Amino acid sequence: MLIEEEKERYLRHLILPGFGEEAQLKLKQSSVLIVGAGGLGSPAALYLTAQGIGKLGIIDYDTVSLSNLHRQILFTDKDISQSKAQRGSEFLRAVNPFVEIETYNEKISFENAERIISSYDLVIDGSDNFATKYLLNDACVLNNKPLIFGSVLRFEAQISFLNLPGGPCYRCIFPKPAEVPDCSEAGVLGVVPGIAGTVMALEAVKYLTGVGDLLKGEMLLIDTLKMKFRLVNFTKNPACVICSDNPLISRLSENNIKCNNQNKTLYMSDHEISVEELKKKMDSGDNFFLLDVREMHEIPIASIGGTVIPLSELMDRLDELPVNKDEEIVVYCRTGNRSHHAVNYIVNELGYRNVKNLVGGLHAWHDRIDPSVKKY
């Protein structure tokens, strides 16, 4: 039942033909998990809260930075360096006190994904990296949870509703990851994730209330510069490794995140190093090759040293890498995304054996080693 204050709050819903109190009650009885309180997750969370969802989960392990504020509308300058999950949840509780907000100040992982998503009716993917998207897709498929996918880059956005009965999953559409830059490398116009996140919230409302048609088997492509919206159709892959009748994947594992048909791993725990481990190596004077794969214009902003070979130039400057393929190489960038791709290439294509990605990049170095190294 809706109490009188709720009826007044949602009055424009209650008088809406085809929606009304019945649909509003369905929202109140539903729950949604949003993975990532960033550019996509912020508007999706804000609108679902305002619409009167019963329970909203927010999972994000990152902190707010100044460069987030042009698109992540849950935060202000006062929130910089604070937990996104915590501050975002506090903001949302103030927006609508009738919504239960559950906060997860942690990283979605192979260990916690199934536990966290199990108590929600629907999952919204607001993540910004391939490893998380494949992990989240697999967890949702294995636990029969519908998944709303979103992605933005520069002036464009993609949205689709996945894991619906008879419809495709993320792996059906993207059997292997594409080599594309993320927003930290290529940029994004702040309003674009706002548009995409709002569409994702709308799809969630439609699914939970049974009102309207969903983006099942369709991906909405938005080109904001030309203001063009178009739909691309996708079908369920009968040979999909996880959602077919004879799946190869039956449980969550890092080994499931593959880069291509040759089973090259996208996410390689054996090729990672923490900022604490790197600091110890530096302090001990260990002999290793430190490689910075950021663009040249980023180097004056912040650096921990090493040889600079931008990822975009790596294939043309291979002669600058160590001749001995057993020599230890540590690769870093701003957040660990570009360096991850560099490690993948150096190991799988060039045959180097002792290469490690600095997990979290300069952001982690700023947070846990040296705050004077600027976080940008």
C-alpha positions as CSV (number, residue, x, y, z in Angstrom):
1,M,0.0,0.0,0.0
2,L,1.0,3.6,-0.6
3,I,0.7,6.0,2.3
4,E,-0.8,9.4,1.7
5,E,2.6,11.1,1.6
6,E,3.7,8.7,-1.1
7,K,0.5,9.2,-3.1
8,E,1.2,13.0,-3.1
9,R,4.9,12.4,-4.0
10,Y,4.1,10.2,-6.9
11,L,0.9,11.9,-8.0
12,R,2.0,12.5,-11.6
13,H,2.6,8.7,-11.8
14,L,-0.8,7.9,-10.3
15,I,-2.7,9.9,-12.8
16,L,-0.6,8.6,-15.8
17,P,-2.7,6.5,-18.1
18,G,-1.3,3.0,-18.3
19,F,0.7,3.4,-15.1
20,G,-1.2,4.4,-12.1
21,E,-1.1,3.1,-8.5
22,E,-0.6,-0.5,-9.6
23,A,2.6,0.2,-11.4
24,Q,3.8,2.4,-8.6
25,L,3.3,-0.4,-6.1
26,K,5.3,-2.7,-8.3
27,L,8.2,-0.2,-8.1
28,K,7.9,0.0,-4.4
29,Q,8.1,-3.8,-4.1
30,S,11.1,-4.0,-6.4
31,S,14.9,-3.8,-6.0
32,V,17.7,-2.7,-8.3
33,L,21.5,-3.0,-7.9
34,I,23.6,-0.4,-9.7
35,V,27.3,-1.3,-10.2
36,G,29.3,1.9,-10.4
37,A,28.2,5.3,-9.1
38,G,29.8,7.1,-12.0
39,G,28.6,8.9,-15.1
40,L,26.0,6.2,-15.9
41,G,25.2,5.1,-12.4
42,S,24.6,8.6,-11.0
43,P,21.7,9.6,-13.2
44,A,20.2,6.0,-13.1
45,A,20.3,6.0,-9.3
46,L,18.9,9.5,-9.0
47,Y,15.9,8.8,-11.2
48,L,15.1,5.4,-9.8
49,T,15.2,6.9,-6.3
50,A,13.0,9.8,-7.3
51,Q,10.6,7.3,-9.0
52,G,10.1,5.4,-5.8
53,I,12.0,2.1,-6.3
54,G,11.7,0.0,-3.1
55,K,15.3,-0.9,-2.6
56,L,18.4,0.5,-4.4
57,G,21.9,-1.0,-4.0
58,I,25.0,1.1,-4.9
59,I,28.3,-0.7,-5.3
60,D,31.5,1.3,-5.9
61,Y,34.9,1.2,-4.3
62,D,36.3,4.4,-5.8
63,T,36.5,7.9,-4.3
64,V,35.3,11.2,-5.8
65,S,37.8,13.2,-7.8
66,L,37.5,16.7,-9.3
67,S,37.4,15.3,-12.8
68,N,34.3,13.3,-12.0
69,L,32.1,16.3,-11.2
70,H,31.2,17.3,-14.8
71,R,29.1,14.2,-15.2
72,Q,28.6,12.4,-11.9
73,I,25.7,14.3,-10.6
74,L,25.5,12.7,-7.1
75,F,28.5,14.6,-6.0
76,T,29.8,18.1,-5.3
77,D,33.2,19.6,-4.4
78,K,32.6,18.8,-0.8
79,D,32.6,15.1,-1.6
80,I,36.1,15.0,-3.2
81,S,38.3,12.2,-1.9
82,Q,35.3,10.6,-0.1
83,S,33.7,7.3,-0.9
84,K,31.4,7.4,-4.0
85,A,29.1,4.7,-2.6
86,Q,28.8,6.3,0.8
87,R,28.3,9.9,-0.4
88,G,26.1,8.9,-3.2
89,S,23.9,6.9,-0.8
90,E,23.6,9.8,1.6
91,F,22.5,12.1,-1.3
92,L,19.9,9.6,-2.5
93,R,18.4,9.1,1.0
94,A,17.8,12.9,1.1
95,V,16.1,12.8,-2.3
96,N,13.5,10.1,-1.2
97,P,13.3,8.9,2.4
98,F,10.9,6.1,1.3
99,V,13.6,4.3,-0.6
100,E,15.9,1.8,1.1
101,I,19.5,2.5,0.0
102,E,22.0,-0.3,0.5
103,T,25.7,0.7,0.2
104,Y,28.6,-1.5,-0.9
105,N,31.9,0.3,-0.6
106,E,33.8,-2.5,-2.3
107,K,34.8,-3.7,-5.7
108,I,32.6,-6.1,-7.5
109,S,34.6,-9.4,-7.8
110,F,34.5,-13.1,-8.5
111,E,34.2,-13.6,-4.7
112,N,31.3,-11.3,-4.0
113,A,29.3,-10.8,-7.2
114,E,26.8,-13.6,-6.8
115,R,26.3,-12.9,-3.1
116,I,25.5,-9.2,-3.8
117,I,23.3,-9.6,-6.9
118,S,21.3,-12.4,-5.3
119,S,19.0,-10.1,-3.4
120,Y,18.0,-7.8,-6.3
121,D,15.5,-8.1,-9.1
122,L,17.6,-6.3,-11.7
123,V,21.2,-5.2,-12.2
124,I,22.3,-2.0,-14.0
125,D,25.9,-2.0,-15.3
126,G,27.4,1.4,-14.9
127,S,31.0,0.1,-15.0
128,D,33.7,1.4,-17.3
129,N,35.9,-1.6,-18.1
130,F,35.6,-4.8,-20.0
131,A,36.7,-7.1,-17.1
132,T,33.8,-5.9,-14.9
133,K,31.3,-6.1,-17.7
134,Y,32.1,-9.7,-18.5
135,L,32.2,-10.6,-14.8
136,L,28.8,-8.9,-14.2
137,N,27.3,-10.5,-17.3
138,D,28.4,-14.0,-16.2
139,A,27.2,-13.5,-12.6
140,C,23.8,-12.4,-13.9
141,V,23.5,-15.2,-16.4
142,L,24.4,-17.8,-13.8
143,N,21.9,-16.4,-11.4
144,N,19.1,-15.6,-13.8
145,K,19.2,-11.9,-13.3
146,P,18.3,-9.4,-16.0
147,L,21.0,-6.9,-16.8
148,I,20.8,-3.4,-18.3
149,F,24.0,-2.5,-20.2
150,G,25.3,1.0,-20.9
151,S,28.5,2.5,-22.3
152,V,29.6,6.0,-23.3
153,L,32.6,7.4,-25.1
154,R,33.2,11.0,-26.3
155,F,29.8,12.0,-27.8
156,E,28.2,8.6,-28.2
157,A,26.3,6.1,-26.0
158,Q,25.1,2.5,-26.2
159,I,22.2,0.9,-24.2
160,S,20.7,-2.5,-24.2
161,F,18.6,-4.9,-22.0
162,L,20.4,-8.2,-21.6
163,N,19.6,-11.7,-20.2
164,L,15.9,-11.5,-20.9
165,P,14.2,-14.9,-21.8
166,G,15.2,-15.8,-25.3
167,G,17.4,-12.6,-25.6
168,P,21.1,-12.2,-25.9
169,C,23.6,-11.7,-23.1
170,Y,26.7,-9.5,-23.2
171,R,28.9,-12.3,-24.5
172,C,26.4,-12.9,-27.4
173,I,26.9,-9.3,-28.6
174,F,30.6,-9.0,-27.6
175,P,32.3,-12.4,-27.8
176,K,35.6,-10.7,-27.2
177,P,36.6,-7.2,-26.0
178,A,37.4,-4.5,-28.5
179,E,40.5,-2.5,-28.2
180,V,39.0,0.9,-27.5
181,P,40.0,3.8,-25.2
182,D,38.0,4.5,-22.1
183,C,36.7,7.9,-21.1
184,S,39.8,8.8,-19.1
185,E,41.8,8.5,-22.3
186,A,39.3,9.7,-25.0
187,G,37.1,12.0,-22.9
188,V,33.3,12.2,-22.7
189,L,30.9,15.1,-22.9
190,G,29.3,15.3,-19.4
191,V,25.7,15.3,-20.6
192,V,26.1,12.1,-22.6
193,P,26.2,9.6,-19.7
194,G,23.3,11.6,-18.3
195,I,21.3,10.7,-21.3
196,A,22.3,7.1,-21.3
197,G,21.9,6.7,-17.5
198,T,18.4,8.1,-17.7
199,V,17.5,5.7,-20.5
200,M,18.8,2.9,-18.4
201,A,16.6,4.0,-15.5
202,L,13.6,4.1,-17.8
203,E,14.3,0.6,-19.0
204,A,14.4,-0.5,-15.4
205,V,11.1,1.1,-14.6
206,K,9.4,-0.4,-17.7
207,Y,10.7,-3.9,-16.8
208,L,9.7,-3.7,-13.1
209,T,6.2,-2.4,-13.9
210,G,5.5,-4.3,-17.1
211,V,4.8,-1.0,-18.9
212,G,6.1,-0.6,-22.5
213,D,8.5,-2.5,-24.7
214,L,12.1,-3.2,-23.7
215,L,15.4,-3.1,-25.6
216,K,15.4,-6.9,-25.8
217,G,17.6,-8.0,-28.7
218,E,18.2,-4.4,-29.5
219,M,20.9,-1.9,-28.8
220,L,20.1,1.8,-28.8
221,L,23.0,3.8,-30.4
222,I,23.0,7.5,-29.6
223,D,25.1,10.0,-31.6
224,T,24.6,13.3,-29.7
225,L,26.5,15.5,-32.1
226,K,24.1,14.6,-34.9
227,M,21.2,13.9,-32.5
228,K,20.7,10.6,-34.2
229,F,19.1,7.6,-32.4
230,R,19.1,4.2,-34.1
231,L,18.5,0.6,-33.1
232,V,20.7,-2.3,-34.0
233,N,19.2,-5.8,-33.6
234,F,21.1,-8.7,-32.0
235,T,20.0,-12.3,-31.5
236,K,20.9,-14.9,-28.9
237,N,24.1,-16.8,-29.9
238,P,23.2,-20.5,-29.9
239,A,26.9,-21.2,-29.4
240,C,27.4,-18.7,-26.6
241,V,29.9,-19.9,-24.0
242,I,27.6,-19.1,-21.1
243,C,23.9,-18.6,-22.1
244,S,23.6,-21.4,-24.7
245,D,22.0,-24.8,-24.1
246,N,25.5,-26.3,-23.8
247,P,27.6,-23.6,-22.0
248,L,31.3,-23.9,-21.4
249,I,31.1,-21.6,-18.4
250,S,29.3,-22.9,-15.4
251,R,30.8,-20.9,-12.6
252,L,32.5,-17.6,-12.0
253,S,36.3,-17.6,-12.5
254,E,39.0,-15.3,-13.7
255,N,39.8,-17.8,-16.4
256,N,36.5,-17.1,-18.0
257,I,37.5,-13.6,-19.0
258,K,39.1,-14.3,-22.3
259,C,40.5,-11.9,-24.9
260,N,40.0,-13.9,-28.0
261,N,39.5,-17.4,-29.4
262,Q,43.1,-18.3,-28.6
263,N,42.2,-18.1,-24.9
264,K,44.4,-15.2,-24.1
265,T,43.4,-13.8,-20.8
266,L,42.0,-10.3,-20.6
267,Y,42.4,-10.1,-16.8
268,M,45.6,-11.7,-15.6
269,S,46.2,-11.9,-11.8
270,D,49.6,-13.4,-12.4
271,H,50.7,-10.2,-14.2
272,E,49.7,-7.7,-11.5
273,I,51.6,-5.7,-8.9
274,S,50.2,-3.5,-6.2
275,V,51.5,0.0,-5.4
276,E,52.8,-1.3,-2.1
277,E,54.8,-4.0,-3.8
278,L,56.2,-1.5,-6.4
279,K,57.2,1.0,-3.7
280,K,59.1,-1.8,-1.9
281,K,60.9,-2.7,-5.1
282,M,61.8,1.0,-5.6
283,D,63.1,1.4,-2.1
284,S,65.1,-1.8,-2.3
285,G,66.8,-0.7,-5.5
286,D,65.6,-3.7,-7.4
287,N,66.5,-3.9,-11.1
288,F,63.4,-3.7,-13.3
289,F,62.1,-1.8,-16.3
290,L,59.4,0.8,-15.4
291,L,57.1,1.6,-18.3
292,D,54.7,4.5,-18.4
293,V,52.1,4.1,-21.2
294,R,50.3,7.4,-20.8
295,E,50.2,10.2,-23.4
296,M,52.9,12.8,-23.4
297,H,50.6,15.6,-22.3
298,E,49.9,13.7,-19.1
299,I,53.4,13.3,-17.9
300,P,53.9,16.9,-16.5
301,I,50.7,16.4,-14.4
302,A,51.9,13.4,-12.4
303,S,54.6,10.8,-12.7
304,I,56.6,8.2,-10.7
305,G,59.3,7.9,-13.3
306,G,60.2,5.3,-15.9
307,T,60.4,5.2,-19.7
308,V,57.4,6.8,-21.4
309,I,56.0,4.9,-24.4
310,P,52.3,5.9,-25.0
311,L,50.1,2.9,-25.6
312,S,49.1,4.4,-28.9
313,E,52.8,4.3,-30.0
314,L,53.8,1.0,-28.4
315,M,53.8,-1.2,-31.5
316,D,56.0,1.3,-33.3
317,R,58.6,1.6,-30.5
318,L,59.2,-2.1,-29.5
319,D,62.9,-1.6,-29.9
320,E,62.8,0.5,-26.7
321,L,61.7,-2.5,-24.6
322,P,64.3,-4.7,-22.9
323,V,66.0,-7.1,-25.2
324,N,65.9,-9.9,-22.6
325,K,62.3,-11.2,-22.5
326,D,62.8,-12.5,-19.0
327,E,63.6,-9.1,-17.6
328,E,61.0,-7.7,-15.2
329,I,58.8,-5.0,-16.6
330,V,56.3,-3.0,-14.6
331,V,53.7,-1.0,-16.6
332,Y,51.6,1.8,-15.3
333,C,49.2,4.5,-16.4
334,R,46.6,6.8,-14.8
335,T,44.1,4.1,-13.5
336,G,45.5,0.8,-14.6
337,N,43.3,0.3,-17.7
338,R,45.8,1.3,-20.5
339,S,48.6,-0.5,-18.7
340,H,46.5,-3.6,-18.5
341,H,46.1,-3.6,-22.3
342,A,49.8,-3.0,-22.7
343,V,50.7,-5.9,-20.4
344,N,48.2,-8.1,-22.4
345,Y,50.0,-7.2,-25.6
346,I,53.5,-7.5,-24.3
347,V,52.9,-10.9,-22.8
348,N,50.6,-12.5,-25.4
349,E,51.9,-11.0,-28.6
350,L,55.6,-10.3,-27.8
351,G,56.3,-13.3,-25.6
352,Y,57.7,-11.4,-22.5
353,R,57.3,-13.6,-19.4
354,N,57.8,-11.3,-16.4
355,V,55.5,-8.3,-17.0
356,K,53.2,-6.7,-14.4
357,N,50.4,-4.2,-14.5
358,L,50.4,-1.6,-11.6
359,V,46.8,-2.2,-10.3
360,G,45.0,1.1,-9.9
361,G,47.8,3.1,-11.5
362,L,48.6,6.6,-10.3
363,H,45.2,6.9,-8.6
364,A,46.2,4.0,-6.3
365,W,49.7,5.5,-5.8
366,H,48.1,8.8,-4.8
367,D,45.6,7.1,-2.4
368,R,48.0,4.6,-0.7
369,I,51.6,5.7,-1.3
370,D,52.1,9.4,-2.0
371,P,49.3,12.0,-2.1
372,S,51.7,14.5,-3.6
373,V,51.5,12.6,-6.9
374,K,48.5,14.3,-8.3
375,K,45.2,12.4,-9.0
376,Y,43.7,13.7,-12.2
